[in-house]
Amino acid sequence: MPLFFRFYLVVLLLLFPPFLFAKQDLRVGVGNFPPFFIEEGEKGLFLDITKAVFKLMPEYDATFTFMSNSKLLHEINDKTGDIDVACNIFSSSKTDAYLSEPLFRYTDVAVSKKENNFIINEITDLKDRSISAYQGAVDLLGDEFKQMAQKNERYTEHGLPSKTTLLLAMGKKDVRIGDVFIFLYDLSSYKYKKRGINANDFNIHRLWSDVFTHMAFKDESIRDQANKAILEIQNNGVLQQIYKEYEVYLRFEESAQ
């Protein structure tokens, strides 16, 4: 190769690397439920975490497709499906995809109104309370909770988590069971603000350990790269900072009981 062309190639490599090294497109399937995944503006707690992972994988160009959780699982299991990666997959899900390190955190809690002064330190303290919970909670929160719920005639489950928040806020239920971020996000809406209802009107009772979900990949080598990125954002504080940013407008006082 003539010297001139070699010099020209070096200049191109130094000045225009993005044009010489095309990124690999990755189609990433994500859920569509706030505050974790919000299609408008492509934002949300879990989506911001996902973006932080791919920021450390600059060789890939991730584009996001919003869909239901059931479709996510179907698409990641379909070898010819429309996505390469699925976010927020439980380890118990039936999939042949390669799961990442645990990444997305769910924090199920019991919530009650402060004015009621309920003492809720363990699951047995729920047995005499009217309860609204998310759909499927009875099968996900352990045997003790299931036994309590089955004996409690005032226990109900609801497909929309926002309904459980509304029932508690309006005094129709004593206790709301579900993820703390979803509850606090619900309370940030205008309908509660105009009534003067905010997070500090409630006690948060932590009765369960956090549960984590994963990213799922059709390509094992890309999963391995993602795992390195996940460990990095865990170790450098980026992951914790994202959670803190979402807690800023969702401030609440922990139950002192």
C-alpha positions in Angstrom: 0.0 0.0 0.0 1.5 3.4 -1.0 2.6 5.5 1.9 0.1 8.3 1.1 -2.9 5.9 1.5 -1.5 4.4 4.7 -1.2 8.0 6.1 -4.8 8.8 4.9 -6.1 5.6 6.6 -4.5 6.5 9.9 -6.0 10.0 9.8 -9.5 8.5 9.2 -9.0 6.1 12.1 -8.1 8.9 14.4 -10.8 11.4 13.3 -13.7 9.3 12.3 -13.8 6.0 14.2 -17.6 5.9 14.5 -17.9 5.9 10.7 -15.3 3.2 10.2 -16.5 0.8 12.9 -20.3 0.4 12.5 -22.1 -0.5 15.7 -24.1 -3.7 15.9 -27.8 -3.1 16.2 -29.5 -4.7 19.2 -33.3 -4.8 19.4 -34.2 -4.6 23.1 -37.7 -5.5 24.3 -38.9 -3.7 27.4 -42.1 -3.6 29.4 -44.5 -0.7 29.4 -45.6 0.1 32.9 -44.5 3.1 35.0 -42.4 3.9 36.8 -40.2 1.1 35.5 -40.7 1.5 31.7 -42.4 4.6 30.3 -42.8 4.6 26.5 -43.4 8.4 26.3 -39.9 9.9 26.4 -38.3 6.5 26.7 -37.7 6.8 30.4 -38.3 5.0 33.6 -36.4 3.4 36.5 -35.6 0.1 34.8 -35.1 1.7 31.4 -32.5 4.1 32.8 -30.7 1.2 34.4 -30.7 -0.6 31.0 -29.3 2.5 29.3 -26.6 2.7 31.8 -25.6 -0.9 31.0 -25.5 -0.3 27.2 -23.5 2.9 27.8 -20.7 0.7 28.8 -21.1 -1.4 25.6 -20.5 1.2 22.9 -20.1 -1.3 20.2 -23.8 -1.9 20.2 -26.6 0.4 19.2 -29.6 -0.5 21.4 -33.1 0.4 20.2 -36.1 -0.2 22.5 -39.5 -1.8 21.8 -42.2 -1.5 24.4 -44.5 -4.5 24.9 -46.3 -6.5 27.5 -44.4 -8.9 29.8 -46.1 -11.9 28.2 -45.0 -10.8 24.8 -41.5 -10.1 26.0 -41.1 -13.7 27.1 -42.6 -15.0 23.8 -40.3 -12.9 21.7 -37.1 -13.7 23.5 -38.0 -17.4 23.2 -38.7 -17.1 19.5 -35.4 -17.6 17.6 -36.8 -15.6 14.7 -38.5 -13.0 17.0 -38.2 -9.3 16.7 -35.9 -8.7 19.7 -32.4 -9.7 20.7 -32.7 -8.8 24.4 -35.5 -8.8 26.9 -35.6 -6.8 30.1 -37.1 -7.7 33.4 -37.3 -11.5 33.1 -37.7 -13.5 36.3 -35.3 -16.4 36.8 -38.3 -18.7 37.2 -39.5 -17.9 33.7 -39.4 -20.7 31.1 -36.8 -19.5 28.7 -33.8 -20.8 26.8 -32.3 -17.3 26.7 -29.2 -16.4 28.6 -30.0 -14.5 31.8 -27.8 -11.7 33.1 -26.7 -11.1 36.6 -29.7 -9.9 38.8 -30.3 -6.3 37.9 -33.8 -4.9 38.3 -35.1 -4.7 41.9 -38.7 -5.1 43.2 -39.5 -4.1 46.7 -42.8 -5.4 47.8 -44.1 -3.8 51.0 -47.2 -3.3 53.1 -48.5 0.3 53.3 -51.0 1.7 55.8 -52.2 5.2 56.7 -50.3 6.8 59.5 -53.5 8.1 61.1 -54.6 4.5 61.7 -51.4 3.7 63.7 -51.4 0.0 62.7 -48.7 -2.1 64.1 -47.5 -4.3 61.2 -44.2 -6.0 62.0 -44.9 -9.4 60.5 -47.4 -11.1 58.2 -49.6 -12.3 61.0 -50.3 -8.7 61.8 -52.3 -8.5 58.5 -54.9 -11.1 59.3 -57.5 -8.7 60.7 -57.0 -6.0 58.0 -58.8 -5.4 54.8 -56.1 -5.7 52.1 -55.7 -4.8 48.4 -52.8 -6.5 46.6 -51.5 -6.9 43.1 -52.7 -9.8 40.9 -50.8 -12.9 41.8 -49.4 -11.7 45.1 -51.0 -14.7 46.9 -48.7 -17.0 45.0 -45.6 -14.9 45.1 -45.2 -13.7 48.7 -44.6 -17.0 50.5 -46.7 -19.7 52.2 -47.4 -17.7 55.3 -48.9 -14.8 53.3 -50.9 -17.2 51.2 -52.4 -18.9 54.2 -53.3 -15.5 55.7 -54.9 -14.3 52.5 -57.0 -17.4 52.0 -58.4 -17.0 55.5 -59.0 -13.3 55.1 -62.4 -12.5 53.5 -61.4 -8.9 53.1 -58.4 -9.7 50.9 -58.6 -8.7 47.2 -56.3 -8.7 44.3 -56.4 -6.2 41.4 -54.9 -6.3 37.9 -54.0 -2.6 38.0 -51.6 -1.7 40.8 -53.0 1.9 40.7 -56.3 0.5 41.9 -54.7 -0.9 45.1 -53.2 2.6 45.8 -56.6 4.3 45.2 -58.4 1.9 47.6 -55.9 2.6 50.4 -55.8 6.4 49.8 -59.6 6.6 49.8 -59.9 4.6 53.0 -61.6 1.6 51.3 -58.8 -0.7 52.4 -56.6 -0.8 55.5 -53.4 -2.0 53.8 -52.0 -2.0 50.3 -49.5 -4.7 49.2 -47.2 -4.2 46.3 -44.0 -2.6 45.0 -43.0 0.5 46.9 -41.8 2.4 43.7 -45.2 1.8 42.0 -47.0 3.0 45.1 -45.0 6.2 45.4 -45.2 6.8 41.7 -49.0 6.5 41.9 -49.1 9.1 44.7 -47.1 11.6 42.5 -50.1 12.0 40.2 -52.3 15.1 40.1 -55.4 13.4 41.5 -53.6 12.9 44.8 -51.8 16.2 44.9 -55.0 18.1 44.5 -56.4 16.3 47.6 -53.3 17.1 49.6 -52.4 13.4 49.8 -48.7 12.6 49.7 -46.2 9.9 50.6 -45.7 11.1 54.2 -49.3 10.3 55.0 -48.4 6.6 55.0 -46.3 4.1 56.8 -44.2 1.6 54.8 -43.9 -1.8 56.5 -41.1 -4.0 55.0 -42.1 -7.6 55.4 -40.3 -9.2 52.4 -36.9 -9.3 50.9 -36.2 -7.6 47.6 -36.7 -9.7 44.4 -34.5 -9.2 41.4 -35.1 -9.8 37.7 -32.7 -10.1 34.8 -31.9 -9.1 31.2 -32.2 -12.0 28.8 -30.1 -12.4 25.7 -30.3 -14.7 22.7 -26.5 -14.4 22.3 -24.4 -15.8 25.1 -21.3 -13.7 24.3 -23.3 -10.4 24.5 -24.8 -11.6 27.8 -21.3 -12.0 29.1 -20.4 -8.5 28.0 -23.5 -7.1 29.7 -22.6 -8.9 32.9 -19.3 -7.1 33.0 -21.2 -3.8 32.5 -23.7 -4.7 35.3 -21.0 -5.4 37.8 -19.3 -2.1 36.9 -22.4 0.0 37.5 -23.0 -1.9 40.8 -19.4 -1.3 41.9 -19.0 2.4 40.8 -22.3 3.6 42.4 -24.1 4.3 39.2 -26.9 1.8 39.9 -27.5 3.1 43.4 -27.5 6.7 42.1 -30.3 5.8 39.6 -32.5 4.4 42.4 -31.8 7.5 44.5 -32.8 9.8 41.6 -36.2 8.2 41.4 -36.6 8.4 45.2 -36.0 12.2 45.2 -39.6 13.0 44.4 -40.9 10.0 46.2 -39.7 10.8 49.7 -41.4 9.0 52.5 -40.8 8.3 56.1 -40.2 4.7 57.0 -42.5 3.2 59.6 -40.9 3.5 63.0 -42.8 0.5 64.3 
